[in-house]
Amino acid sequence: MVLGVSHAPLPCAVLSPYAKSRIPNALTVSRVALAGVFFAVLSLPAPGLPPSWSLWAGAAIFVLAALTDALDGRLARKWNVVSRFGRILDPFADKVLVLGAFVMLAGPAFARPGADGPTMLSGVAPWMTVVILARELLVTSLRGLAEGQGADFSALKAGKLKMIVQSAAIPIILVLLALSAGDPGVPLVRANAWVAWAVTAVTAWSAVPYVMKARRVRG
């Protein structure tokens, strides 16, 4: 042994094949559980806006859940333990977490009544959530059609970029709300509208490469 160089095995090297086959799916299941906790924290009754601590907690929980999304697939591919269960549950967990978050942000808990109508403190208007949901339904339908014909319809770079932007936008909106104490006159709240518009535009644009790919698949 070379002096000063340790040859101790890495922790993952001592994991049994059984453990390696279970860890990625366990991370995916934990994301569904974290999504439930996230929704519960942001659903706490409060006049006009969830309490500040729940906004901070929601942002932290969402980031933790997003990290499991980055980790489970990577470990499954690295250890060659990709399973049918994981292939089905992983996109389901992603959609429950992200779409559920946008539904919450467009809900009445984040609306402040005003003389000219309610102000969405989150910046997320209900129609934006409809656009985001429609994009997911469209791509999921195209994927099902293509794979039913035996074609490869794996995720594209546009889809991965969309997921990164969505995963960043949601905690940013919550943190800005916590820092502004929900005051509509604070610039941080107005910044949420820019964040919401940006993530909606990226989400809608990300469907275009999938539509083009589906057209090529059909010939």
Stockholm file with secondary structure:
# STOCKHOLM 1.0

chainA/1-219         MVLGVSHAPLPCAVLSPYAKSRIPNALTVSRVALAGVFFAVLSLPAPGLPPSWSLWAGAAIFVLAALTDALDGRLARKWNVVSRFGRILDPFADKVLVLGAFVMLAGPAFARPGADGPTMLSGVAPWMTVVILARELLVTSLRGLAEGQGADFSALKAGKLKMIVQSAAIPIILVLLALSAGDPGVPLVRANAWVAWAVTAVTAWSAVPYVMKARRVRG
#=GR chainA/1-219 SS CCTTCCCCCCGGGGSCHHHHHHHHHHHHHHHHHHHHHHHHHHTCCCSSSCCHHHHHHHHHHHHHHHHHHHHHHHHHHHTTCCCHHHHHHHHHHHHHHHHHHHHHHTSGGGEECCTTSCEETTSCCHHHHHHHHHHHHHHHHHHHHHHHTTCCCCCCHHHHHHHHHHHHHHHHHHHHHHHHTTCTTSHHHHHHHHHHHHHHHHHHHTHHHHHHHHHHHHC
#=GC SS_cons         CCTTCCCCCCGGGGSCHHHHHHHHHHHHHHHHHHHHHHHHHHTCCCSSSCCHHHHHHHHHHHHHHHHHHHHHHHHHHHTTCCCHHHHHHHHHHHHHHHHHHHHHHTSGGGEECCTTSCEETTSCCHHHHHHHHHHHHHHHHHHHHHHHTTCCCCCCHHHHHHHHHHHHHHHHHHHHHHHHTTCTTSHHHHHHHHHHHHHHHHHHHTHHHHHHHHHHHHC
//
